[in-house]
């Protein structure tokens, strides 16, 4: 478990400090956001943003789509996706 958490933290650091050609699409950003929230907070919580809050609603919906996924599975998926992106973008 701790090893997974360390790998997850490393992947999060990579995203936060990414430079150069690492420019993920909005779709990838939403997916990574949802996985991060699922890994750190568990199932979606809070009130769903209103129809006029497009970004907030998209983020909520992306996170909600992962409902029931374990935190460990979300961490592992996040790590795998970041590794794939790293390999793609050098």
N, C-alpha and C positions, 0 to 999 in steps of 0.2 A: 504493500500500500504506500509506504513512504517513498519508494522508488518511483512509483507512478506519479505521486504528488510532485516530486522533484523534477521529473520529466515535463509535467504539465506546467510547472512554474517557469521552466526554461523556455518552453514554447511560447508562453505568454510574454516573457521578456523579449524574445525574438520579435514578436509582433509589435510590441510597444517601442522597440528601438530600431525597427526596420528602416533601412535606407536604400537608396539606389533604385533598382528596377522593380522593387516589390510594390506593386500598385494593384491590389486585389479589386475585383469588380464589387459593386454594391451587393450583388447576390452572395458572393463569398463573404463579404463583411457581415452580412446578416446571419449567414450560417455559422460563422465563427463566434459572433455575439451570442447566438442562441446556445451553442455548445458551451461557451464560457459560463453563461448564466446557469445552465443546467448543472454543470460541473461544480460550481461554487455555491449556488443557492438551492438546487433541487428543482422540483416542479414549479411552474409559473405561479406567481402570486401577485396580489395587488389588483387594482381596478384596471380594466381594459381601457386604453386611451380612446378618446372620441374620434369620430369619423374625420374631423378636420386636422387631427394630429397624425399626419400621414407617416412620419418617421417613427414616432412612438408606437403607433398601431402596428406597423410592419415589424418592429423589433419584438413587440409583445406576441404577435402571431407566430413569428419564427421560433421564439422560445416555447410558446404553447404547443407547437408541433412536436416537441421533444418530450412532452409529458409522459411520465412513466419510465423514462430512460434513467438508469442508475447514474450516480455521480461518477463512479469509476468508468463506466462505459462512455460517458460524455467526455471525460478527461482523455481516455484512450483515443477516441475519435478525433478530438481536437488535436492531439499530438500527431496522429497519422496525417491529418489534413495539412498541418503546418509542414511536416516533413515532405509531403508531396509538393507543396508550394515552394519550399526551399530548393528542392531538386530541379524544379521547373525554371526557377529564376536565378539559379546560381547562388 
